[in-house]
Amino acid sequence: MREAETGYPAMQHHILNLHFEVTGDRARGYGYMWFLAVQHADRPDDHFAMGGPYAWRYRRGADGWLLTEQRLGVSWTEGQDESMVPRR
């Protein structure tokens, strides 16, 4: 994560509308991600944003709950993420 976030002087990462279902020693979770990144400190209006659903699976073991799977689907984007554009 640190490497993915180093290109942004400011960002926010929100996870909203969390829902969890527990069945014995297994659980599933769902949430919605909203990410906003400022790409240039001197131009905060030049930003990149995206959103989409998260899905998680958990297993309870001797040490407590462990995250066993995480998936993120990107439903929408706004602006151009400059970190994803190949540099020449």
Summary of the structure (lengths in Angstrom):
residues: 88
radius of gyration: 16.5
end to end distance: 24.4
largest distance: 52.9
contacts: 200
relative contact order: 0.22
helix: 8%
strand: 61%
